[in-house]
Amino acid sequence: MPHDFSTQSTTHSVNNHSGGSTTYANNLIGFSIISFPLFLVLGIITYKKYRAAVFRRRIATLEKLWLIDIKNSTYRQD
């Protein structure tokens, strides 16, 4: 069996930039899919910490008012 090897040059035009925008879009979609839940969880955690701080501040204010009210009130039992 003879093997014929030909050394003919072929010219194929390869467009290297054809998949660039598709790859960029895929990367952007992938980044969005990963980052959205991450930002959502971080936002929920931050909001809960903020509400806890507001709650503690309200309790401290009510305790101060309660202590002022006790000091100013005189309860006399006759």
BELJOJO-V77291 format. One record per backbone hydrogen bond with DSSP energy under -0.5 kcal/mol. NH is the residue of the N-H (numbers start at 0). CO is the residue of the C=O. If there is no record, write none. Layout:
# BELJOJO-V77291
NH&CO  NH&CO
This chain:
# BELJOJO-V77291
3&1  4&2  5&3  11&9  12&10  13&11  14&12  15&13  17&14  19&16  20&16  22&18  23&19  24&20  25&21  26&22  27&23  28&24  29&25  30&26  31&27  32&28  33&29  34&30  35&31  36&32  37&33  38&34  39&35  40&36  41&37  42&38  43&39  44&40  45&41  46&42  47&43  48&44  49&45  50&46  51&47  52&48  53&49  54&50  55&51  56&52  57&53  58&54  59&55  60&56  61&57  62&58  63&59  64&60  65&61  66&62  67&63  68&64  69&65  70&66  71&67  72&68  74&72  75&73  76&74  77&75
